[in-house]
Amino acid sequence: MVHLKASADKQAVVVQMEGKVLGISKTGLEPGLVTMANDSIQYKLWQDGNPLQLHFNLFNTSVLGQGSASYSIPDVNAKNVKVDLNFFDADRNVKSLNKRIIFRKGTISITQLSDSQLRMTFDGEGSGIMEYGKNFPISGEVNIQY
């Protein structure tokens, strides 16, 4: 994984994929859609005018009490989906469905999680939603606090 420490200071989200580095600045970050219900927490991170969006869904909130956790994808989702990370890149030069990129394989490490804070890193592979077998490297980090 390339260390993308820019996020510690000015970036809420930094993602490296398909030969480019994308980010969402802490300045201008839209009020995060954070939903906590039925043992799940969902984050939607975006910025007006920015082609990148990040969606993170965790369907087992016991990590809230633990403070940190690490998940191996796809193993952790073998029986039921417990963790879902995906991105939307409006500038991606593909059919519209494949602008949604699924994190299909790798590790997601959460160091802090609450209804007002998320710090995590991810390193693995993904592809467009309909691009099975065409995985490319994806890595990055999220550092937000509301």
N, CA, C and O atoms as a GROMACS GRO file, in nm:
protein
  584
    1MET      N    1   0.084  -0.119   0.000
    1MET     CA    2   0.000   0.000   0.000
    1MET      C    3   0.087   0.124   0.000
    1MET      O    4   0.185   0.131   0.075
    2VAL      N    5   0.054   0.219  -0.081
    2VAL     CA    6   0.122   0.348  -0.082
    2VAL      C    7   0.069   0.428   0.035
    2VAL      O    8  -0.052   0.438   0.054
    3HIS      N    9   0.159   0.485   0.115
    3HIS     CA   10   0.114   0.566   0.228
    3HIS      C   11   0.069   0.702   0.178
    3HIS      O   12   0.147   0.777   0.120
    4LEU      N   13  -0.056   0.731   0.200
    4LEU     CA   14  -0.118   0.852   0.149
    4LEU      C   15  -0.146   0.945   0.266
    4LEU      O   16  -0.262   0.968   0.300
    5LYS      N   17  -0.044   0.998   0.329
    5LYS     CA   18  -0.059   1.074   0.452
    5LYS      C   19  -0.120   1.211   0.433
    5LYS      O   20  -0.141   1.282   0.532
    6ALA      N   21  -0.150   1.250   0.312
    6ALA     CA   22  -0.216   1.379   0.291
    6ALA      C   23  -0.348   1.384   0.365
    6ALA      O   24  -0.392   1.492   0.405
    7SER      N   25  -0.411   1.271   0.385
    7SER     CA   26  -0.542   1.271   0.449
    7SER      C   27  -0.535   1.312   0.594
    7SER      O   28  -0.634   1.361   0.649
    8ALA      N   29  -0.422   1.293   0.659
    8ALA     CA   30  -0.412   1.328   0.800
    8ALA      C   31  -0.432   1.477   0.822
    8ALA      O   32  -0.481   1.517   0.927
    9ASP      N   33  -0.396   1.559   0.726
    9ASP     CA   34  -0.406   1.703   0.742
    9ASP      C   35  -0.526   1.763   0.672
    9ASP      O   36  -0.606   1.831   0.737
   10LYS      N   37  -0.541   1.741   0.544
   10LYS     CA   38  -0.641   1.814   0.466
   10LYS      C   39  -0.744   1.727   0.399
   10LYS      O   40  -0.849   1.777   0.359
   11GLN      N   41  -0.718   1.599   0.384
   11GLN     CA   42  -0.808   1.511   0.311
   11GLN      C   43  -0.890   1.423   0.405
   11GLN      O   44  -0.837   1.366   0.500
   12ALA      N   45  -1.019   1.414   0.379
   12ALA     CA   46  -1.106   1.322   0.452
   12ALA      C   47  -1.094   1.182   0.394
   12ALA      O   48  -1.099   1.082   0.467
   13VAL      N   49  -1.077   1.174   0.262
   13VAL     CA   50  -1.066   1.047   0.191
   13VAL      C   51  -0.956   1.060   0.086
   13VAL      O   52  -0.951   1.159   0.014
   14VAL      N   53  -0.869   0.959   0.079
   14VAL     CA   54  -0.770   0.949  -0.027
   14VAL      C   55  -0.776   0.806  -0.080
   14VAL      O   56  -0.768   0.710  -0.004
   15VAL      N   57  -0.790   0.794  -0.212
   15VAL     CA   58  -0.800   0.662  -0.276
   15VAL      C   59  -0.704   0.659  -0.394
   15VAL      O   60  -0.702   0.750  -0.476
   16GLN      N   61  -0.624   0.553  -0.402
   16GLN     CA   62  -0.538   0.531  -0.517
   16GLN      C   63  -0.592   0.412  -0.594
   16GLN      O   64  -0.600   0.300  -0.542
   17MET      N   65  -0.629   0.437  -0.721
   17MET     CA   66  -0.677   0.329  -0.807
   17MET      C   67  -0.664   0.370  -0.952
   17MET      O   68  -0.672   0.488  -0.986
   18GLU      N   69  -0.643   0.272  -1.037
   18GLU     CA   70  -0.633   0.291  -1.181
   18GLU      C   71  -0.531   0.399  -1.218
   18GLU      O   72  -0.554   0.478  -1.310
   19GLY      N   73  -0.419   0.400  -1.146
   19GLY     CA   74  -0.310   0.490  -1.179
   19GLY      C   75  -0.329   0.634  -1.139
   19GLY      O   76  -0.252   0.721  -1.181
   20LYS      N   77  -0.430   0.663  -1.057
   20LYS     CA   78  -0.449   0.801  -1.014
   20LYS      C   79  -0.486   0.804  -0.866
   20LYS      O   80  -0.532   0.705  -0.809
   21VAL      N   81  -0.464   0.920  -0.806
   21VAL     CA   82  -0.499   0.941  -0.666
   21VAL      C   83  -0.618   1.036  -0.663
   21VAL      O   84  -0.612   1.146  -0.718
   22LEU      N   85  -0.725   0.993  -0.598
   22LEU     CA   86  -0.846   1.072  -0.585
   22LEU      C   87  -0.865   1.107  -0.439
   22LEU      O   88  -0.821   1.033  -0.351
   23GLY      N   89  -0.929   1.219  -0.412
   23GLY     CA   90  -0.950   1.258  -0.274
   23GLY      C   91  -1.076   1.338  -0.255
   23GLY      O   92  -1.135   1.393  -0.348
   24ILE      N   93  -1.116   1.343  -0.130
   24ILE     CA   94  -1.225   1.428  -0.086
   24ILE      C   95  -1.169   1.511   0.029
   24ILE      O   96  -1.127   1.456   0.131
   25SER      N   97  -1.168   1.641   0.013
   25SER     CA   98  -1.111   1.732   0.111
   25SER      C   99  -1.199   1.741   0.236
   25SER      O  100  -1.321   1.727   0.228
   26LYS      N  101  -1.135   1.764   0.351
   26LYS     CA  102  -1.212   1.789   0.473
   26LYS      C  103  -1.288   1.920   0.461
   26LYS      O  104  -1.398   1.935   0.515
   27THR      N  105  -1.230   2.015   0.389
   27THR     CA  106  -1.297   2.142   0.365
   27THR      C  107  -1.403   2.121   0.259
   27THR      O  108  -1.372   2.077   0.148
   28GLY      N  109  -1.524   2.151   0.289
   28GLY     CA  110  -1.632   2.134   0.191
   28GLY      C  111  -1.693   1.995   0.191
   28GLY      O  112  -1.779   1.966   0.108
   29LEU      N  113  -1.651   1.910   0.282
   29LEU     CA  114  -1.712   1.777   0.293
   29LEU      C  115  -1.859   1.796   0.329
   29LEU      O  116  -1.892   1.862   0.428
   30GLU      N  117  -1.945   1.739   0.248
   30GLU     CA  118  -2.088   1.752   0.274
   30GLU      C  119  -2.122   1.684   0.406
   30GLU      O  120  -2.055   1.590   0.446
   31PRO      N  121  -2.227   1.734   0.473
   31PRO     CA  122  -2.267   1.667   0.596
   31PRO      C  123  -2.285   1.518   0.568
   31PRO      O  124  -2.368   1.478   0.488
   32GLY      N  125  -2.207   1.438   0.635
   32GLY     CA  126  -2.205   1.295   0.606
   32GLY      C  127  -2.337   1.230   0.633
   32GLY      O  128  -2.402   1.256   0.735
   33LEU      N  129  -2.375   1.146   0.544
   33LEU     CA  130  -2.492   1.063   0.567
   33LEU      C  131  -2.445   0.945   0.650
   33LEU      O  132  -2.386   0.851   0.596
   34VAL      N  133  -2.469   0.950   0.778
   34VAL     CA  134  -2.432   0.842   0.868
   34VAL      C  135  -2.560   0.787   0.924
   34VAL      O  136  -2.636   0.857   0.991
   35THR      N  137  -2.585   0.660   0.897
   35THR     CA  138  -2.708   0.596   0.943
   35THR      C  139  -2.671   0.481   1.034
   35THR      O  140  -2.593   0.393   0.997
   36MET      N  141  -2.728   0.480   1.153
   36MET     CA  142  -2.707   0.370   1.246
   36MET      C  143  -2.843   0.310   1.279
   36MET      O  144  -2.928   0.376   1.340
   37ALA      N  145  -2.864   0.186   1.240
   37ALA     CA  146  -2.991   0.119   1.268
   37ALA      C  147  -2.976  -0.030   1.246
   37ALA      O  148  -2.898  -0.074   1.162
   38ASN      N  149  -3.051  -0.108   1.324
   38ASN     CA  150  -3.055  -0.254   1.304
   38ASN      C  151  -2.917  -0.316   1.293
   38ASN      O  152  -2.891  -0.393   1.201
   39ASP      N  153  -2.829  -0.284   1.387
   39ASP     CA  154  -2.694  -0.340   1.391
   39ASP      C  155  -2.614  -0.307   1.266
   39ASP      O  156  -2.533  -0.389   1.220
   40SER      N  157  -2.635  -0.188   1.210
   40SER     CA  158  -2.557  -0.148   1.094
   40SER      C  159  -2.521   0.000   1.104
   40SER      O  160  -2.590   0.078   1.170
   41ILE      N  161  -2.413   0.035   1.039
   41ILE     CA  162  -2.373   0.174   1.027
   41ILE      C  163  -2.333   0.196   0.882
   41ILE      O  164  -2.260   0.116   0.823
   42GLN      N  165  -2.381   0.306   0.826
   42GLN     CA  166  -2.355   0.334   0.685
   42GLN      C  167  -2.304   0.477   0.671
   42GLN      O  168  -2.364   0.571   0.723
   43TYR      N  169  -2.191   0.491   0.601
   43TYR     CA  170  -2.133   0.622   0.572
   43TYR      C  171  -2.141   0.648   0.423
   43TYR      O  172  -2.113   0.560   0.342
   44LYS      N  173  -2.180   0.770   0.387
   44LYS     CA  174  -2.171   0.816   0.249
   44LYS      C  175  -2.094   0.948   0.254
   44LYS      O  176  -2.141   1.046   0.311
   45LEU      N  177  -1.975   0.948   0.193
   45LEU     CA  178  -1.887   1.065   0.197
   45LEU      C  179  -1.874   1.123   0.057
   45LEU      O  180  -1.842   1.052  -0.038
   46TRP      N  181  -1.900   1.255   0.046
   46TRP     CA  182  -1.893   1.320  -0.083
   46TRP      C  183  -1.875   1.470  -0.064
   46TRP      O  184  -1.886   1.523   0.047
   47GLN      N  185  -1.847   1.535  -0.173
   47GLN     CA  186  -1.821   1.678  -0.175
   47GLN      C  187  -1.881   1.734  -0.303
   47GLN      O  188  -1.859   1.679  -0.410
   48ASP      N  189  -1.956   1.842  -0.293
   48ASP     CA  190  -2.021   1.900  -0.410
   48ASP      C  191  -1.917   1.931  -0.517
   48ASP      O  192  -1.816   1.996  -0.490
   49GLY      N  193  -1.943   1.886  -0.638
   49GLY     CA  194  -1.852   1.911  -0.750
   49GLY      C  195  -1.738   1.811  -0.763
   49GLY      O  196  -1.663   1.815  -0.861
   50ASN      N  197  -1.723   1.722  -0.667
   50ASN     CA  198  -1.616   1.622  -0.670
   50ASN      C  199  -1.671   1.494  -0.733
   50ASN      O  200  -1.777   1.446  -0.692
   51PRO      N  201  -1.602   1.436  -0.832
   51PRO     CA  202  -1.653   1.315  -0.896
   51PRO      C  203  -1.648   1.190  -0.808
   51PRO      O  204  -1.710   1.089  -0.841
   52LEU      N  205  -1.573   1.195  -0.695
   52LEU     CA  206  -1.557   1.078  -0.610
   52LEU      C  207  -1.657   1.078  -0.495
   52LEU      O  208  -1.680   1.181  -0.432
   53GLN      N  209  -1.716   0.962  -0.470
   53GLN     CA  210  -1.797   0.936  -0.351
   53GLN      C  211  -1.748   0.806  -0.289
   53GLN      O  212  -1.703   0.716  -0.360
   54LEU      N  213  -1.755   0.798  -0.157
   54LEU     CA  214  -1.720   0.675  -0.088
   54LEU      C  215  -1.841   0.631  -0.007
   54LEU      O  216  -1.905   0.710   0.062
   55HIS      N  217  -1.871   0.501  -0.017
   55HIS     CA  218  -1.981   0.440   0.058
   55HIS      C  219  -1.921   0.326   0.140
   55HIS      O  220  -1.855   0.237   0.086
   56PHE      N  221  -1.945   0.329   0.271
   56PHE     CA  222  -1.894   0.226   0.360
   56PHE      C  223  -2.009   0.178   0.447
   56PHE      O  224  -2.073   0.257   0.516
   57ASN      N  225  -2.034   0.047   0.443
   57ASN     CA  226  -2.143  -0.014   0.519
   57ASN      C  227  -2.087  -0.124   0.608
   57ASN      O  228  -2.013  -0.211   0.562
   58LEU      N  229  -2.123  -0.118   0.734
   58LEU     CA  230  -2.079  -0.218   0.830
   58LEU      C  231  -2.204  -0.276   0.895
   58LEU      O  232  -2.280  -0.205   0.960
   59PHE      N  233  -2.224  -0.406   0.876
   59PHE     CA  234  -2.345  -0.472   0.924
   59PHE      C  235  -2.320  -0.556   1.049
   59PHE      O  236  -2.370  -0.667   1.061
   60ASN      N  237  -2.242  -0.501   1.139
   60ASN     CA  238  -2.215  -0.562   1.268
   60ASN      C  239  -2.148  -0.455   1.352
   60ASN      O  240  -2.027  -0.436   1.345
   61THR      N  241  -2.227  -0.384   1.431
   61THR     CA  242  -2.175  -0.267   1.502
   61THR      C  243  -2.104  -0.300   1.633
   61THR      O  244  -2.076  -0.210   1.711
   62SER      N  245  -2.076  -0.427   1.659
   62SER     CA  246  -2.001  -0.460   1.781
   62SER      C  247  -1.864  -0.393   1.782
   62SER      O  248  -1.805  -0.374   1.888
   63VAL      N  249  -1.813  -0.357   1.665
   63VAL     CA  250  -1.684  -0.288   1.657
   63VAL      C  251  -1.691  -0.151   1.725
   63VAL      O  252  -1.587  -0.098   1.765
   64LEU      N  253  -1.809  -0.094   1.740
   64LEU     CA  254  -1.822   0.034   1.809
   64LEU      C  255  -1.770   0.025   1.952
   64LEU      O  256  -1.707   0.119   2.001
   65GLY      N  257  -1.796  -0.085   2.019
   65GLY     CA  258  -1.748  -0.104   2.155
   65GLY      C  259  -1.602  -0.142   2.161
   65GLY      O  260  -1.534  -0.114   2.260
   66GLN      N  261  -1.551  -0.205   2.056
   66GLN     CA  262  -1.412  -0.249   2.052
   66GLN      C  263  -1.318  -0.135   2.015
   66GLN      O  264  -1.205  -0.130   2.062
   67GLY      N  265  -1.365  -0.044   1.931
   67GLY     CA  266  -1.283   0.068   1.889
   67GLY      C  267  -1.203   0.044   1.764
   67GLY      O  268  -1.170   0.139   1.693
   68SER      N  269  -1.171  -0.081   1.733
   68SER     CA  270  -1.095  -0.111   1.611
   68SER      C  271  -1.127  -0.253   1.566
   68SER      O  272  -1.173  -0.337   1.643
   69ALA      N  273  -1.101  -0.278   1.438
   69ALA     CA  274  -1.125  -0.411   1.381
   69ALA      C  275  -1.057  -0.418   1.245
   69ALA      O  276  -1.031  -0.316   1.182
   70SER      N  277  -1.030  -0.539   1.201
   70SER     CA  278  -0.973  -0.562   1.070
   70SER      C  279  -1.055  -0.670   1.001
   70SER      O  280  -1.091  -0.770   1.062
   71TYR      N  281  -1.085  -0.647   0.872
   71TYR     CA  282  -1.169  -0.739   0.797
   71TYR      C  283  -1.097  -0.783   0.670
   71TYR      O  284  -1.038  -0.701   0.599
   72SER      N  285  -1.102  -0.911   0.643
   72SER     CA  286  -1.046  -0.967   0.520
   72SER      C  287  -1.162  -0.994   0.424
   72SER      O  288  -1.251  -1.074   0.451
   73ILE      N  289  -1.158  -0.924   0.310
   73ILE     CA  290  -1.263  -0.935   0.209
   73ILE      C  291  -1.213  -1.030   0.100
   73ILE      O  292  -1.099  -1.012   0.058
   74PRO      N  293  -1.285  -1.126   0.052
   74PRO     CA  294  -1.427  -1.154   0.073
   74PRO      C  295  -1.457  -1.250   0.187
   74PRO      O  296  -1.574  -1.278   0.212
   75ASP      N  297  -1.355  -1.302   0.257
   75ASP     CA  298  -1.376  -1.406   0.357
   75ASP      C  299  -1.482  -1.368   0.462
   75ASP      O  300  -1.569  -1.450   0.494
   76VAL      N  301  -1.476  -1.246   0.514
   76VAL     CA  302  -1.568  -1.206   0.619
   76VAL      C  303  -1.712  -1.202   0.571
   76VAL      O  304  -1.805  -1.207   0.651
   77ASN      N  305  -1.732  -1.192   0.440
   77ASN     CA  306  -1.866  -1.184   0.383
   77ASN      C  307  -1.915  -1.318   0.326
   77ASN      O  308  -2.010  -1.320   0.248
   78ALA      N  309  -1.852  -1.428   0.365
   78ALA     CA  310  -1.882  -1.558   0.306
   78ALA      C  311  -2.029  -1.599   0.324
   78ALA      O  312  -2.092  -1.643   0.228
   79LYS      N  313  -2.083  -1.587   0.446
   79LYS     CA  314  -2.221  -1.628   0.469
   79LYS      C  315  -2.318  -1.511   0.455
   79LYS      O  316  -2.420  -1.523   0.387
   80ASN      N  317  -2.287  -1.401   0.518
   80ASN     CA  318  -2.368  -1.279   0.512
   80ASN      C  319  -2.273  -1.161   0.495
   80ASN      O  320  -2.162  -1.161   0.549
   81VAL      N  321  -2.316  -1.061   0.422
   81VAL     CA  322  -2.233  -0.942   0.404
   81VAL      C  323  -2.224  -0.870   0.538
   81VAL      O  324  -2.325  -0.830   0.596
   82LYS      N  325  -2.100  -0.852   0.586
   82LYS     CA  326  -2.075  -0.780   0.710
   82LYS      C  327  -2.011  -0.644   0.683
   82LYS      O  328  -2.032  -0.549   0.758
   83VAL      N  329  -1.932  -0.636   0.575
   83VAL     CA  330  -1.860  -0.514   0.542
   83VAL      C  331  -1.869  -0.491   0.391
   83VAL      O  332  -1.847  -0.583   0.312
   84ASP      N  333  -1.903  -0.369   0.354
   84ASP     CA  334  -1.911  -0.333   0.212
   84ASP      C  335  -1.845  -0.197   0.194
   84ASP      O  336  -1.880  -0.100   0.261
   85LEU      N  337  -1.750  -0.190   0.103
   85LEU     CA  338  -1.683  -0.065   0.068
   85LEU      C  339  -1.694  -0.049  -0.082
   85LEU      O  340  -1.656  -0.139  -0.158
   86ASN      N  341  -1.745   0.065  -0.125
   86ASN     CA  342  -1.752   0.090  -0.268
   86ASN      C  343  -1.738   0.239  -0.294
   86ASN      O  344  -1.755   0.322  -0.204
   87PHE      N  345  -1.706   0.271  -0.416
   87PHE     CA  346  -1.677   0.407  -0.458
   87PHE      C  347  -1.760   0.439  -0.582
   87PHE      O  348  -1.801   0.348  -0.654
   88PHE      N  349  -1.783   0.566  -0.605
   88PHE     CA  350  -1.842   0.611  -0.729
   88PHE      C  351  -1.747   0.714  -0.787
   88PHE      O  352  -1.715   0.814  -0.722
   89ASP      N  353  -1.700   0.691  -0.910
   89ASP     CA  354  -1.610   0.783  -0.980
   89ASP      C  355  -1.680   0.832  -1.106
   89ASP      O  356  -1.679   0.764  -1.209
   90ALA      N  357  -1.742   0.949  -1.098
   90ALA     CA  358  -1.819   1.004  -1.210
   90ALA      C  359  -1.733   1.030  -1.332
   90ALA      O  360  -1.784   1.033  -1.444
   91ASP      N  361  -1.602   1.048  -1.313
   91ASP     CA  362  -1.511   1.075  -1.425
   91ASP      C  363  -1.457   0.949  -1.491
   91ASP      O  364  -1.386   0.957  -1.592
   92ARG      N  365  -1.490   0.833  -1.437
   92ARG     CA  366  -1.439   0.708  -1.494
   92ARG      C  367  -1.499   0.689  -1.634
   92ARG      O  368  -1.620   0.699  -1.651
   93ASN      N  369  -1.414   0.661  -1.732
   93ASN     CA  370  -1.455   0.652  -1.872
   93ASN      C  371  -1.506   0.511  -1.905
   93ASN      O  372  -1.441   0.435  -1.977
   94VAL      N  373  -1.623   0.479  -1.851
   94VAL     CA  374  -1.686   0.348  -1.870
   94VAL      C  375  -1.837   0.368  -1.876
   94VAL      O  376  -1.887   0.478  -1.856
   95LYS      N  377  -1.909   0.258  -1.903
   95LYS     CA  378  -2.055   0.264  -1.898
   95LYS      C  379  -2.098   0.304  -1.757
   95LYS      O  380  -2.028   0.276  -1.660
   96SER      N  381  -2.212   0.367  -1.746
   96SER     CA  382  -2.252   0.428  -1.619
   96SER      C  383  -2.256   0.329  -1.501
   96SER      O  384  -2.217   0.367  -1.390
   97LEU      N  385  -2.299   0.207  -1.520
   97LEU     CA  386  -2.301   0.109  -1.411
   97LEU      C  387  -2.162   0.086  -1.354
   97LEU      O  388  -2.147   0.069  -1.232
   98ASN      N  389  -2.061   0.085  -1.439
   98ASN     CA  390  -1.924   0.056  -1.394
   98ASN      C  391  -1.852   0.176  -1.334
   98ASN      O  392  -1.735   0.166  -1.299
   99LYS      N  393  -1.921   0.289  -1.323
   99LYS     CA  394  -1.866   0.401  -1.248
   99LYS      C  395  -1.867   0.370  -1.099
   99LYS      O  396  -1.792   0.430  -1.022
  100ARG      N  397  -1.953   0.276  -1.058
  100ARG     CA  398  -1.956   0.225  -0.921
  100ARG      C  399  -1.850   0.117  -0.911
  100ARG      O  400  -1.857   0.017  -0.983
  101ILE      N  401  -1.753   0.135  -0.822
  101ILE     CA  402  -1.640   0.043  -0.806
  101ILE      C  403  -1.653  -0.029  -0.673
  101ILE      O  404  -1.668   0.033  -0.568
  102ILE      N  405  -1.649  -0.162  -0.679
  102ILE     CA  406  -1.665  -0.246  -0.561
  102ILE      C  407  -1.527  -0.291  -0.511
  102ILE      O  408  -1.445  -0.338  -0.590
  103PHE      N  409  -1.502  -0.276  -0.382
  103PHE     CA  410  -1.381  -0.330  -0.319
  103PHE      C  411  -1.406  -0.479  -0.299
  103PHE      O  412  -1.481  -0.518  -0.209
  104ARG      N  413  -1.344  -0.562  -0.383
  104ARG     CA  414  -1.378  -0.705  -0.387
  104ARG      C  415  -1.286  -0.795  -0.305
  104ARG      O  416  -1.328  -0.902  -0.261
  105LYS      N  417  -1.162  -0.753  -0.285
  105LYS     CA  418  -1.065  -0.842  -0.221
  105LYS      C  419  -0.960  -0.758  -0.152
  105LYS      O  420  -0.908  -0.663  -0.210
  106GLY      N  421  -0.928  -0.792  -0.026
  106GLY     CA  422  -0.825  -0.718   0.045
  106GLY      C  423  -0.858  -0.703   0.192
  106GLY      O  424  -0.938  -0.779   0.247
  107THR      N  425  -0.796  -0.604   0.254
  107THR     CA  426  -0.810  -0.581   0.397
  107THR      C  427  -0.862  -0.440   0.424
  107THR      O  428  -0.815  -0.343   0.365
  108ILE      N  429  -0.959  -0.433   0.512
  108ILE     CA  430  -1.009  -0.306   0.562
  108ILE      C  431  -0.978  -0.304   0.712
  108ILE      O  432  -1.021  -0.391   0.786
  109SER      N  433  -0.902  -0.203   0.755
  109SER     CA  434  -0.863  -0.191   0.895
  109SER      C  435  -0.922  -0.063   0.953
  109SER      O  436  -0.890   0.047   0.909
  110ILE      N  437  -1.007  -0.080   1.052
  110ILE     CA  438  -1.070   0.033   1.119
  110ILE      C  439  -0.995   0.059   1.249
  110ILE      O  440  -0.978  -0.032   1.330
  111THR      N  441  -0.949   0.184   1.268
  111THR     CA  442  -0.882   0.218   1.393
  111THR      C  443  -0.971   0.298   1.486
  111THR      O  444  -0.951   0.296   1.607
  112GLN      N  445  -1.070   0.370   1.431
  112GLN     CA  446  -1.168   0.442   1.514
  112GLN      C  447  -1.301   0.444   1.440
  112GLN      O  448  -1.306   0.469   1.320
  113LEU      N  449  -1.408   0.418   1.513
  113LEU     CA  450  -1.540   0.417   1.452
  113LEU      C  451  -1.644   0.459   1.555
  113LEU      O  452  -1.650   0.404   1.666
  114SER      N  453  -1.726   0.557   1.518
  114SER     CA  454  -1.841   0.598   1.599
  114SER      C  455  -1.940   0.664   1.504
  114SER      O  456  -1.917   0.667   1.382
  115ASP      N  457  -2.050   0.716   1.558
  115ASP     CA  458  -2.145   0.784   1.472
  115ASP      C  459  -2.092   0.920   1.426
  115ASP      O  460  -2.154   0.984   1.340
  116SER      N  461  -1.979   0.966   1.481
  116SER     CA  462  -1.924   1.096   1.442
  116SER      C  463  -1.778   1.088   1.396
  116SER      O  464  -1.719   1.191   1.365
  117GLN      N  465  -1.720   0.970   1.391
  117GLN     CA  466  -1.580   0.958   1.352
  117GLN      C  467  -1.554   0.824   1.282
  117GLN      O  468  -1.607   0.720   1.321
  118LEU      N  469  -1.472   0.830   1.177
  118LEU     CA  470  -1.428   0.710   1.107
  118LEU      C  471  -1.284   0.729   1.064
  118LEU      O  472  -1.250   0.823   0.993
  119ARG      N  473  -1.200   0.638   1.109
  119ARG     CA  474  -1.060   0.632   1.064
  119ARG      C  475  -1.036   0.489   1.021
  119ARG      O  476  -1.052   0.396   1.099
  120MET      N  477  -0.996   0.472   0.895
  120MET     CA  478  -0.970   0.338   0.845
  120MET      C  479  -0.876   0.344   0.726
  120MET      O  480  -0.861   0.448   0.662
  121THR      N  481  -0.814   0.232   0.697
  121THR     CA  482  -0.732   0.215   0.578
  121THR      C  483  -0.784   0.093   0.504
  121THR      O  484  -0.851   0.007   0.562
  122PHE      N  485  -0.753   0.087   0.376
  122PHE     CA  486  -0.793  -0.028   0.296
  122PHE      C  487  -0.686  -0.053   0.190
  122PHE      O  488  -0.625   0.041   0.138
  123ASP      N  489  -0.666  -0.179   0.159
  123ASP     CA  490  -0.564  -0.217   0.062
  123ASP      C  491  -0.608  -0.348  -0.002
  123ASP      O  492  -0.624  -0.449   0.066
  124GLY      N  493  -0.627  -0.346  -0.134
  124GLY     CA  494  -0.671  -0.467  -0.200
  124GLY      C  495  -0.698  -0.444  -0.347
  124GLY      O  496  -0.623  -0.376  -0.416
  125GLU      N  497  -0.808  -0.504  -0.394
  125GLU     CA  498  -0.845  -0.499  -0.535
  125GLU      C  499  -0.994  -0.474  -0.550
  125GLU      O  500  -1.074  -0.506  -0.461
  126GLY      N  501  -1.029  -0.418  -0.662
  126GLY     CA  502  -1.169  -0.397  -0.692
  126GLY      C  503  -1.190  -0.378  -0.840
  126GLY      O  504  -1.096  -0.380  -0.919
  127SER      N  505  -1.316  -0.360  -0.876
  127SER     CA  506  -1.351  -0.339  -1.017
  127SER      C  507  -1.489  -0.277  -1.024
  127SER      O  508  -1.560  -0.268  -0.924
  128GLY      N  509  -1.525  -0.234  -1.144
  128GLY     CA  510  -1.659  -0.183  -1.167
  128GLY      C  511  -1.761  -0.288  -1.131
  128GLY      O  512  -1.732  -0.407  -1.133
  129ILE      N  513  -1.880  -0.244  -1.100
  129ILE     CA  514  -1.984  -0.334  -1.050
  129ILE      C  515  -2.013  -0.451  -1.144
  129ILE      O  516  -2.049  -0.559  -1.098
  130MET      N  517  -1.998  -0.430  -1.274
  130MET     CA  518  -2.024  -0.537  -1.371
  130MET      C  519  -1.897  -0.586  -1.440
  130MET      O  520  -1.905  -0.653  -1.543
  131GLU      N  521  -1.780  -0.556  -1.384
  131GLU     CA  522  -1.652  -0.592  -1.445
  131GLU      C  523  -1.586  -0.709  -1.372
  131GLU      O  524  -1.470  -0.699  -1.333
  132TYR      N  525  -1.657  -0.815  -1.352
  132TYR     CA  526  -1.603  -0.931  -1.281
  132TYR      C  527  -1.476  -0.980  -1.351
  132TYR      O  528  -1.471  -0.988  -1.473
  133GLY      N  529  -1.374  -1.013  -1.271
  133GLY     CA  530  -1.249  -1.066  -1.326
  133GLY      C  531  -1.155  -0.960  -1.382
  133GLY      O  532  -1.050  -0.994  -1.437
  134LYS      N  533  -1.190  -0.833  -1.369
  134LYS     CA  534  -1.105  -0.725  -1.419
  134LYS      C  535  -1.057  -0.638  -1.304
  134LYS      O  536  -1.057  -0.515  -1.313
  135ASN      N  537  -1.016  -0.702  -1.194
  135ASN     CA  538  -0.975  -0.628  -1.075
  135ASN      C  539  -0.849  -0.547  -1.098
  135ASN      O  540  -0.764  -0.584  -1.179
  136PHE      N  541  -0.839  -0.436  -1.027
  136PHE     CA  542  -0.720  -0.350  -1.026
  136PHE      C  543  -0.692  -0.312  -0.880
  136PHE      O  544  -0.783  -0.317  -0.797
  137PRO      N  545  -0.568  -0.274  -0.849
  137PRO     CA  546  -0.533  -0.238  -0.711
  137PRO      C  547  -0.609  -0.113  -0.664
  137PRO      O  548  -0.628  -0.017  -0.739
  138ILE      N  549  -0.651  -0.118  -0.538
  138ILE     CA  550  -0.715  -0.004  -0.471
  138ILE      C  551  -0.656   0.005  -0.331
  138ILE      O  552  -0.649  -0.095  -0.259
  139SER      N  553  -0.615   0.124  -0.292
  139SER     CA  554  -0.569   0.146  -0.154
  139SER      C  555  -0.605   0.287  -0.113
  139SER      O  556  -0.631   0.373  -0.198
  140GLY      N  557  -0.608   0.310   0.017
  140GLY     CA  558  -0.637   0.443   0.064
  140GLY      C  559  -0.672   0.448   0.210
  140GLY      O  560  -0.654   0.351   0.285
  141GLU      N  561  -0.722   0.564   0.250
  141GLU     CA  562  -0.758   0.584   0.388
  141GLU      C  563  -0.871   0.685   0.401
  141GLU      O  564  -0.895   0.766   0.312
  142VAL      N  565  -0.940   0.677   0.514
  142VAL     CA  566  -1.048   0.768   0.548
  142VAL      C  567  -1.016   0.822   0.687
  142VAL      O  568  -0.978   0.748   0.778
  143ASN      N  569  -1.034   0.953   0.702
  143ASN     CA  570  -1.010   1.017   0.832
  143ASN      C  571  -1.110   1.131   0.846
  143ASN      O  572  -1.084   1.243   0.802
  144ILE      N  573  -1.225   1.103   0.909
  144ILE     CA  574  -1.327   1.206   0.924
  144ILE      C  575  -1.372   1.215   1.069
  144ILE      O  576  -1.367   1.118   1.144
  145GLN      N  577  -1.416   1.334   1.106
  145GLN     CA  578  -1.479   1.356   1.235
  145GLN      C  579  -1.579   1.468   1.217
  145GLN      O  580  -1.546   1.574   1.164
  146TYR      N  581  -1.703   1.445   1.262
  146TYR     CA  582  -1.808   1.545   1.250
  146TYR      C  583  -1.827   1.618   1.381
  146TYR      O  584  -1.911   1.707   1.391
   0.00000   0.00000   0.00000
